[in-house]
Amino acid sequence: MHEFLTVENITFSYDDKPVLHDINFQLAKGKVATLLGPSGCGKTTLLRLIAGFYPPDTGRIIVNQQLLSSDKQVIPPEKRHLGMIFQDYALFPHLSVFDNIAFGIKKQLTSQQIRIRVNELLEMVGLPHYEKRFAHELSGGEQQRVAIARAIAPKPALLLMDEPFASLDANLRERLVRDLGKLLKSLDISVILVTHDQREAFAVSDHVGLMREGKIIHWDLPYNIYHEPKTPFVANFVGQGIMVSARISAPERLDCAFGSIHSDRTFIEPIGTELCLLLRPDDIVEDKHSPLAGRVVSKYFHGASTLYEINFNDINLIANFSSHANYAVGETVHFRIQADHLVTFNCGMATCVC
């Protein structure tokens, strides 16, 4: 598969302070990748390097086989044929929705072509007949949809999105993320999204790059990031759970405080090796016939499901049950561990709770 975007050996310093360290990844045409990580990890800085706002200290950025950035040359942002969407929408308040969307294509198309293109985009983003409105007449979600339409109007080679949904409320953000995912797939646009929200990253991405302290520490499919985290930091950042002490008792079996657990793969470590076992909320299953029982310490109702904190022999588990299972705080709940696909780390890498 032809790699549309190549980021190769990128390093960058700001005021002599290293910010990015040996960044490498590739993205195919029409794919969506997310740079995910905590504040200050370098993800927005990396996006700005791809956009051409900063020159790299070392390395290369190539889009569609064209060298855009290196330590010797940098093509300016306006000549890169990239689209950008920001957290604050950046709509022109004195222009109508129509003129905001048409702003970047006025020199490329005739008046009739512009009208056709703008109306087409308004349909795509779910805002037909909004062309005469102004930014102050729109909700936050509507403004972001206009910003998306404006960014894709010139048919950019690559779309860059910096925390585009951060200022929206949770329900609106979830709906807009879902709609955007469908739209991007239909347009076959390559996208780099920056966010600190794993749900956004998992919802729209083909690949996720988890960043920490200026490095991409895990680049993979969203499924693998969650189910095959390379480090305890990755495991903790992309999902809830706890680490418990476990010992290899057989080539495909671990013993821990919850009994003996079968693994779907053979351990390469010798029998008797101590490991840290990651248990996610979806690994804890309600089972009224199980001998394992704990006391509900707290609960968080999420509508379709309820997140429980369950104390078992001084170990606080996090479990996600269907909301039909309604346990009160202080009540006893029986459960079992259903985690055939075991995620483990060497004890030197992770800290276990028991």
One Martini backbone bead per residue (centre of mass of N, CA, C, O) as a GRO file, in nm:
protein
  354
    1MET     BB    1   0.096   0.036   0.023
    2HIS     BB    2   0.073   0.365  -0.017
    3GLU     BB    3   0.245   0.621   0.137
    4PHE     BB    4   0.133   0.941   0.196
    5LEU     BB    5   0.263   0.964   0.487
    6THR     BB    6   0.593   1.078   0.606
    7VAL     BB    7   0.759   1.035   0.922
    8GLU     BB    8   1.117   1.107   0.966
    9ASN     BB    9   1.326   1.155   1.218
   10ILE     BB   10   1.195   1.360   1.418
   11THR     BB   11   1.322   1.668   1.546
   12PHE     BB   12   1.265   1.912   1.827
   13SER     BB   13   1.331   2.252   1.930
   14TYR     BB   14   1.272   2.491   2.207
   15ASP     BB   15   1.487   2.688   2.323
   16ASP     BB   16   1.683   2.425   2.352
   17LYS     BB   17   1.431   2.238   2.398
   18PRO     BB   18   1.334   1.931   2.387
   19VAL     BB   19   1.028   1.795   2.223
   20LEU     BB   20   1.125   1.597   1.992
   21HIS     BB   21   1.184   1.227   1.941
   22ASP     BB   22   1.217   1.034   1.691
   23ILE     BB   23   0.986   1.053   1.465
   24ASN     BB   24   0.777   0.769   1.340
   25PHE     BB   25   0.555   0.750   1.048
   26GLN     BB   26   0.272   0.612   0.861
   27LEU     BB   27   0.025   0.702   0.594
   28ALA     BB   28  -0.241   0.628   0.419
   29LYS     BB   29  -0.466   0.671   0.197
   30GLY     BB   30  -0.765   0.754   0.372
   31LYS     BB   31  -0.650   0.776   0.656
   32VAL     BB   32  -0.673   0.770   1.020
   33ALA     BB   33  -0.487   0.959   1.261
   34THR     BB   34  -0.386   0.962   1.610
   35LEU     BB   35  -0.271   1.193   1.849
   36LEU     BB   36  -0.206   1.068   2.171
   37GLY     BB   37  -0.220   1.253   2.486
   38PRO     BB   38  -0.098   1.440   2.708
   39SER     BB   39  -0.025   1.724   2.819
   40GLY     BB   40   0.291   1.810   2.675
   41CYS     BB   41   0.387   1.567   2.462
   42GLY     BB   42   0.380   1.701   2.138
   43LYS     BB   43   0.133   1.681   1.938
   44THR     BB   44   0.095   1.978   1.837
   45THR     BB   45   0.381   2.022   1.740
   46LEU     BB   46   0.374   1.800   1.524
   47LEU     BB   47   0.142   1.924   1.362
   48ARG     BB   48   0.297   2.191   1.297
   49LEU     BB   49   0.517   2.055   1.130
   50ILE     BB   50   0.329   1.938   0.913
   51ALA     BB   51   0.215   2.231   0.838
   52GLY     BB   52   0.490   2.440   0.857
   53PHE     BB   53   0.548   2.627   1.119
   54TYR     BB   54   0.791   2.428   1.164
   55PRO     BB   55   1.116   2.331   1.173
   56PRO     BB   56   1.319   2.078   1.171
   57ASP     BB   57   1.613   1.956   1.291
   58THR     BB   58   1.528   1.666   1.195
   59GLY     BB   59   1.430   1.520   0.911
   60ARG     BB   60   1.112   1.412   0.746
   61ILE     BB   61   0.836   1.537   0.533
   62ILE     BB   62   0.596   1.340   0.344
   63VAL     BB   63   0.365   1.417   0.067
   64ASN     BB   64   0.298   1.254  -0.199
   65GLN     BB   65   0.622   1.247  -0.263
   66GLN     BB   66   0.664   1.526  -0.110
   67LEU     BB   67   0.889   1.745   0.014
   68LEU     BB   68   0.825   1.961   0.297
   69SER     BB   69   1.042   1.864   0.525
   70SER     BB   70   1.356   1.982   0.661
   71ASP     BB   71   1.672   2.098   0.757
   72LYS     BB   72   1.684   2.252   0.452
   73GLN     BB   73   1.358   2.250   0.402
   74VAL     BB   74   1.047   2.464   0.376
   75ILE     BB   75   0.725   2.452   0.307
   76PRO     BB   76   0.483   2.650   0.321
   77PRO     BB   77   0.163   2.622   0.427
   78GLU     BB   78   0.016   2.756   0.164
   79LYS     BB   79   0.178   2.515  -0.025
   80ARG     BB   80   0.054   2.217   0.091
   81HIS     BB   81  -0.246   2.137   0.072
   82LEU     BB   82  -0.389   2.193   0.357
   83GLY     BB   83  -0.600   2.119   0.627
   84MET     BB   84  -0.756   2.308   0.908
   85ILE     BB   85  -0.859   2.234   1.252
   86PHE     BB   86  -0.988   2.396   1.533
   87GLN     BB   87  -1.109   2.445   1.848
   88ASP     BB   88  -1.216   2.763   1.777
   89TYR     BB   89  -1.282   2.740   1.449
   90ALA     BB   90  -1.211   3.025   1.301
   91LEU     BB   91  -1.433   3.209   1.220
   92PHE     BB   92  -1.574   3.460   1.033
   93PRO     BB   93  -1.788   3.696   1.168
   94HIS     BB   94  -1.841   3.877   0.889
   95LEU     BB   95  -1.926   3.603   0.768
   96SER     BB   96  -2.088   3.384   0.618
   97VAL     BB   97  -2.118   3.060   0.571
   98PHE     BB   98  -2.064   3.069   0.272
   99ASP     BB   99  -1.801   3.251   0.286
  100ASN     BB  100  -1.638   3.069   0.467
  101ILE     BB  101  -1.630   2.821   0.274
  102ALA     BB  102  -1.535   2.996   0.011
  103PHE     BB  103  -1.259   3.128   0.082
  104GLY     BB  104  -1.052   2.887  -0.039
  105ILE     BB  105  -1.207   2.889  -0.360
  106LYS     BB  106  -1.221   3.165  -0.526
  107LYS     BB  107  -0.950   3.109  -0.716
  108GLN     BB  108  -1.057   2.820  -0.848
  109LEU     BB  109  -1.360   2.909  -0.900
  110THR     BB  110  -1.654   2.964  -0.999
  111SER     BB  111  -1.946   3.082  -0.890
  112GLN     BB  112  -2.107   2.825  -0.957
  113GLN     BB  113  -1.907   2.621  -0.834
  114ILE     BB  114  -1.917   2.734  -0.549
  115ARG     BB  115  -2.215   2.689  -0.493
  116ILE     BB  116  -2.213   2.386  -0.532
  117ARG     BB  117  -1.994   2.319  -0.321
  118VAL     BB  118  -2.126   2.443  -0.069
  119ASN     BB  119  -2.395   2.285  -0.080
  120GLU     BB  120  -2.261   2.009  -0.064
  121LEU     BB  121  -2.125   2.053   0.216
  122LEU     BB  122  -2.380   2.118   0.380
  123GLU     BB  123  -2.496   1.839   0.342
  124MET     BB  124  -2.264   1.671   0.463
  125VAL     BB  125  -2.284   1.840   0.759
  126GLY     BB  126  -2.601   1.904   0.815
  127LEU     BB  127  -2.650   2.231   0.673
  128PRO     BB  128  -2.895   2.306   0.522
  129HIS     BB  129  -2.976   2.642   0.474
  130TYR     BB  130  -2.709   2.807   0.624
  131GLU     BB  131  -2.564   3.026   0.431
  132LYS     BB  132  -2.683   3.311   0.578
  133ARG     BB  133  -2.542   3.271   0.827
  134PHE     BB  134  -2.386   3.338   1.135
  135ALA     BB  135  -2.183   3.251   1.387
  136HIS     BB  136  -2.373   3.376   1.621
  137GLU     BB  137  -2.620   3.174   1.511
  138LEU     BB  138  -2.452   2.937   1.622
  139SER     BB  139  -2.358   2.661   1.741
  140GLY     BB  140  -2.090   2.484   1.826
  141GLY     BB  141  -2.148   2.245   1.633
  142GLU     BB  142  -2.209   2.419   1.381
  143GLN     BB  143  -1.936   2.562   1.365
  144GLN     BB  144  -1.768   2.301   1.327
  145ARG     BB  145  -1.903   2.217   1.060
  146VAL     BB  146  -1.811   2.464   0.903
  147ALA     BB  147  -1.507   2.419   0.948
  148ILE     BB  148  -1.500   2.152   0.798
  149ALA     BB  149  -1.605   2.252   0.526
  150ARG     BB  150  -1.378   2.460   0.480
  151ALA     BB  151  -1.136   2.255   0.489
  152ILE     BB  152  -1.259   2.062   0.240
  153ALA     BB  153  -1.319   2.245  -0.008
  154PRO     BB  154  -1.015   2.222  -0.156
  155LYS     BB  155  -0.922   1.933  -0.141
  156PRO     BB  156  -0.715   1.815   0.048
  157ALA     BB  157  -0.450   1.603   0.104
  158LEU     BB  158  -0.456   1.706   0.415
  159LEU     BB  159  -0.593   1.668   0.746
  160LEU     BB  160  -0.583   1.891   1.028
  161MET     BB  161  -0.657   1.821   1.386
  162ASP     BB  162  -0.703   2.038   1.680
  163GLU     BB  163  -0.904   1.973   1.910
  164PRO     BB  164  -1.213   2.002   1.774
  165PHE     BB  165  -1.404   1.900   2.052
  166ALA     BB  166  -1.328   2.027   2.338
  167SER     BB  167  -1.575   2.261   2.358
  168LEU     BB  168  -1.777   2.034   2.377
  169ASP     BB  169  -2.015   1.854   2.469
  170ALA     BB  170  -2.043   1.521   2.512
  171ASN     BB  171  -2.285   1.456   2.321
  172LEU     BB  172  -2.196   1.629   2.080
  173ARG     BB  173  -1.917   1.506   2.044
  174GLU     BB  174  -2.006   1.216   1.982
  175ARG     BB  175  -2.179   1.284   1.730
  176LEU     BB  176  -1.958   1.434   1.564
  177VAL     BB  177  -1.754   1.206   1.552
  178ARG     BB  178  -1.935   1.009   1.402
  179ASP     BB  179  -1.991   1.189   1.152
  180LEU     BB  180  -1.696   1.238   1.071
  181GLY     BB  181  -1.613   0.949   1.014
  182LYS     BB  182  -1.805   0.911   0.773
  183LEU     BB  183  -1.708   1.148   0.599
  184LEU     BB  184  -1.407   1.075   0.565
  185LYS     BB  185  -1.454   0.801   0.427
  186SER     BB  186  -1.615   0.918   0.178
  187LEU     BB  187  -1.356   1.117   0.087
  188ASP     BB  188  -1.062   1.000   0.114
  189ILE     BB  189  -0.909   1.135   0.361
  190SER     BB  190  -0.631   1.235   0.511
  191VAL     BB  191  -0.568   1.213   0.876
  192ILE     BB  192  -0.479   1.433   1.155
  193LEU     BB  193  -0.535   1.382   1.501
  194VAL     BB  194  -0.575   1.574   1.800
  195THR     BB  195  -0.578   1.421   2.134
  196HIS     BB  196  -0.686   1.322   2.486
  197ASP     BB  197  -0.924   1.138   2.372
  198GLN     BB  198  -0.984   0.806   2.335
  199ARG     BB  199  -1.268   0.801   2.207
  200GLU     BB  200  -1.199   0.963   1.960
  201ALA     BB  201  -0.968   0.791   1.858
  202PHE     BB  202  -1.131   0.517   1.832
  203ALA     BB  203  -1.376   0.616   1.649
  204VAL     BB  204  -1.185   0.729   1.376
  205SER     BB  205  -0.939   0.534   1.371
  206ASP     BB  206  -0.677   0.340   1.223
  207HIS     BB  207  -0.459   0.503   1.393
  208VAL     BB  208  -0.243   0.515   1.689
  209GLY     BB  209  -0.044   0.768   1.865
  210LEU     BB  210   0.127   0.738   2.157
  211MET     BB  211   0.227   1.002   2.371
  212ARG     BB  212   0.555   1.078   2.543
  213GLU     BB  213   0.780   1.305   2.585
  214GLY     BB  214   0.814   1.331   2.253
  215LYS     BB  215   0.702   1.033   2.204
  216ILE     BB  216   0.631   0.738   2.030
  217ILE     BB  217   0.530   0.444   2.211
  218HIS     BB  218   0.256   0.378   2.029
  219TRP     BB  219   0.184   0.223   1.709
  220ASP     BB  220  -0.159   0.147   1.615
  221LEU     BB  221  -0.428  -0.009   1.650
  222PRO     BB  222  -0.682   0.047   1.858
  223TYR     BB  223  -0.716  -0.245   1.956
  224ASN     BB  224  -0.412  -0.285   2.033
  225ILE     BB  225  -0.380  -0.056   2.233
  226TYR     BB  226  -0.586  -0.189   2.435
  227HIS     BB  227  -0.501  -0.517   2.416
  228GLU     BB  228  -0.164  -0.437   2.343
  229PRO     BB  229   0.009  -0.295   2.546
  230LYS     BB  230   0.349  -0.206   2.583
  231THR     BB  231   0.275  -0.037   2.844
  232PRO     BB  232   0.155   0.081   3.137
  233PHE     BB  233   0.094   0.363   3.031
  234VAL     BB  234  -0.090   0.275   2.802
  235ALA     BB  235  -0.292   0.115   2.971
  236ASN     BB  236  -0.379   0.362   3.155
  237PHE     BB  237  -0.460   0.575   2.932
  238VAL     BB  238  -0.682   0.378   2.757
  239GLY     BB  239  -0.776   0.263   3.048
  240GLN     BB  240  -0.914   0.093   3.282
  241GLY     BB  241  -0.766  -0.051   3.583
  242ILE     BB  242  -0.562  -0.322   3.714
  243MET     BB  243  -0.281  -0.444   3.897
  244VAL     BB  244  -0.186  -0.786   3.945
  245SER     BB  245  -0.057  -1.043   4.093
  246ALA     BB  246   0.133  -1.306   3.924
  247ARG     BB  247   0.173  -1.664   3.831
  248ILE     BB  248   0.329  -1.902   3.660
  249SER     BB  249   0.185  -2.245   3.640
  250ALA     BB  250   0.172  -2.254   3.323
  251PRO     BB  251   0.204  -2.205   2.990
  252GLU     BB  252  -0.141  -2.118   3.012
  253ARG     BB  253  -0.109  -2.005   3.328
  254LEU     BB  254  -0.251  -1.815   3.604
  255ASP     BB  255  -0.189  -1.701   3.934
  256CYS     BB  256  -0.417  -1.545   4.170
  257ALA     BB  257  -0.645  -1.398   4.383
  258PHE     BB  258  -0.878  -1.529   4.166
  259GLY     BB  259  -0.700  -1.761   4.069
  260SER     BB  260  -0.715  -1.951   3.781
  261ILE     BB  261  -0.589  -1.843   3.455
  262HIS     BB  262  -0.648  -1.858   3.125
  263SER     BB  263  -0.459  -1.860   2.827
  264ASP     BB  264  -0.436  -1.793   2.464
  265ARG     BB  265  -0.124  -1.818   2.539
  266THR     BB  266   0.215  -1.869   2.553
  267PHE     BB  267   0.455  -1.848   2.774
  268ILE     BB  268   0.805  -1.755   2.778
  269GLU     BB  269   0.823  -1.781   3.060
  270PRO     BB  270   0.889  -1.932   3.335
  271ILE     BB  271   0.788  -2.115   3.573
  272GLY     BB  272   0.721  -1.879   3.845
  273THR     BB  273   0.677  -1.616   3.726
  274GLU     BB  274   0.644  -1.283   3.796
  275LEU     BB  275   0.351  -1.078   3.741
  276CYS     BB  276   0.153  -0.830   3.580
  277LEU     BB  277  -0.201  -0.803   3.578
  278LEU     BB  278  -0.444  -0.693   3.360
  279LEU     BB  279  -0.764  -0.548   3.464
  280ARG     BB  280  -1.055  -0.488   3.320
  281PRO     BB  281  -1.385  -0.410   3.339
  282ASP     BB  282  -1.452  -0.639   3.106
  283ASP     BB  283  -1.323  -0.883   3.290
  284ILE     BB  284  -1.570  -0.832   3.479
  285VAL     BB  285  -1.822  -1.071   3.565
  286GLU     BB  286  -2.131  -1.138   3.625
  287ASP     BB  287  -2.183  -1.411   3.886
  288LYS     BB  288  -2.403  -1.574   4.098
  289HIS     BB  289  -2.221  -1.865   4.095
  290SER     BB  290  -1.978  -1.746   4.213
  291PRO     BB  291  -1.735  -1.748   4.470
  292LEU     BB  292  -1.686  -1.466   4.397
  293ALA     BB  293  -1.683  -1.183   4.633
  294GLY     BB  294  -1.804  -0.842   4.677
  295ARG     BB  295  -1.800  -0.496   4.764
  296VAL     BB  296  -1.966  -0.210   4.711
  297VAL     BB  297  -1.820   0.114   4.701
  298SER     BB  298  -1.903   0.212   4.403
  299LYS     BB  299  -2.102   0.411   4.158
  300TYR     BB  300  -2.155   0.462   3.785
  301PHE     BB  301  -2.394   0.588   3.592
  302HIS     BB  302  -2.425   0.536   3.209
  303GLY     BB  303  -2.701   0.385   3.143
  304ALA     BB  304  -2.617   0.106   2.986
  305SER     BB  305  -2.410   0.134   3.228
  306THR     BB  306  -2.209   0.026   3.519
  307LEU     BB  307  -1.966   0.147   3.739
  308TYR     BB  308  -1.771  -0.054   3.956
  309GLU     BB  309  -1.654  -0.071   4.291
  310ILE     BB  310  -1.478  -0.363   4.413
  311ASN     BB  311  -1.427  -0.534   4.714
  312PHE     BB  312  -1.149  -0.780   4.734
  313ASN     BB  313  -0.950  -0.840   4.970
  314ASP     BB  314  -0.844  -0.528   4.941
  315ILE     BB  315  -0.940  -0.518   4.639
  316ASN     BB  316  -0.998  -0.278   4.382
  317LEU     BB  317  -1.234  -0.310   4.149
  318ILE     BB  318  -1.325  -0.267   3.800
  319ALA     BB  319  -1.668  -0.270   3.681
  320ASN     BB  320  -1.876  -0.351   3.384
  321PHE     BB  321  -2.220  -0.333   3.383
  322SER     BB  322  -2.517  -0.374   3.326
  323SER     BB  323  -2.792  -0.178   3.422
  324HIS     BB  324  -2.962  -0.429   3.515
  325ALA     BB  325  -2.736  -0.435   3.726
  326ASN     BB  326  -2.847  -0.330   4.055
  327TYR     BB  327  -2.622  -0.211   4.282
  328ALA     BB  328  -2.552  -0.129   4.598
  329VAL     BB  329  -2.394   0.023   4.825
  330GLY     BB  330  -2.265  -0.262   5.015
  331GLU     BB  331  -2.318  -0.476   4.827
  332THR     BB  332  -2.316  -0.799   4.710
  333VAL     BB  333  -2.098  -0.940   4.450
  334HIS     BB  334  -2.082  -1.167   4.193
  335PHE     BB  335  -1.784  -1.298   4.024
  336ARG     BB  336  -1.573  -1.312   3.725
  337ILE     BB  337  -1.299  -1.401   3.527
  338GLN     BB  338  -1.286  -1.275   3.175
  339ALA     BB  339  -0.944  -1.333   3.049
  340ASP     BB  340  -0.792  -1.488   2.811
  341HIS     BB  341  -0.662  -1.216   2.723
  342LEU     BB  342  -0.355  -1.155   2.847
  343VAL     BB  343  -0.212  -0.878   3.029
  344THR     BB  344   0.141  -0.836   3.075
  345PHE     BB  345   0.406  -0.753   3.315
  346ASN     BB  346   0.680  -0.679   3.440
  347CYS     BB  347   0.749  -0.591   3.761
  348GLY     BB  348   0.950  -0.353   3.675
  349MET     BB  349   0.716  -0.186   3.504
  350ALA     BB  350   0.503  -0.240   3.736
  351THR     BB  351   0.231  -0.176   3.969
  352CYS     BB  352   0.089  -0.354   4.216
  353VAL     BB  353  -0.193  -0.398   4.438
  354CYS     BB  354  -0.103  -0.732   4.522
   0.00000   0.00000   0.00000
